[in-house]
């Protein structure tokens, strides 16, 4: 992926996260985008309460992933380097 396309994609991804950030912060958490790879996989890091929350898999799927894919449908997956394993 060329750098211009990646930058444009990152802008949309960060806007999607900004839209849901108040909900994450309300529970003491946050998320940070680390990278987008050439396969359109977004790599994120969960921060604060989201790091250790047993609900983080649900937050990833129903919150973060849905918001990002709505703004950037070409994204194929979102992976958190530190999400709790699903129970």
Beta strands, then each sheet from edge to edge (+ up, - down):
strand 1: 29-36
strand 2: 41-48
strand 3: 77-80
sheet 1: 1+ 2- 3-
end
